[in-house]
Amino acid sequence: MAKLLNVLGLTIGLLALGLQFGLTVPASMEAGRSLAGSVLFYFSFFTILTNVLVVLAHAAALFGRPAFFMRPVVRAGIAVAIAAVALIYWALLSAMWEPEGLFLLCDMLLHYATPAIFVLWWLSAGTDGSLSWRHIPLWLAYPVVYTVYVLLRAPIAGEVPYPFLDATITGWPSVLFTICGIALLFALLGRLAVSADRLLGGRAARTENA
């Protein structure tokens, strides 16, 4: 079951990322960006970056490389981040636009399918009981660094990947409130991940030693 989930997650993840790249870059160039600027625009989305991490984690589980993504704390952090991707999209972004055709397919795969597959795999085979509360700040560092990058890049690029981070649209109080809310979501998901790891990972260890 675990291998099947990894194969499925890797296949769907690569397909969705490749398809989204093929849709985003030409559309971005038509909007006036250069090829390099369009590629940078593609990789400016938290959803894309996190799905890349998911693909690497599935690959590590299947082939043992990259070894960094076999670490329990890394796998759990990715599970937290991709779960946040699904929840944030559902709560803040899904009502803002109505994609059609291949754009809709990419949306469903990157925001719902890959998160569901990875979290299910992590819960079923990725836990080992080694996580602790001190890992939560490490997982929070990822969205914090991303947010700082986006806000520093905004005046230079003249754009923000997500409207809820665009102070010119919603104002700084709303942006800061949203950032705090997302940080709280990551912290809550982190607590759930630690609890799940202790419960499921500890149970697996006891079963192996029985």
Secondary structure as UniProt FT lines:
FT   HELIX           2..30
FT   TURN            31..32
FT   HELIX           35..42
FT   TURN            43..44
FT   HELIX           46..63
FT   HELIX           67..70
FT   HELIX           72..88
FT   HELIX           89..93
FT   TURN            94..96
FT   HELIX           101..108
FT   HELIX           109..113
FT   HELIX           114..121
FT   HELIX           122..126
FT   TURN            133..134
FT   HELIX           135..157
FT   HELIX           163..165
FT   HELIX           167..170
FT   HELIX           172..196
FT   HELIX           197..201
FT   HELIX           202..209
//
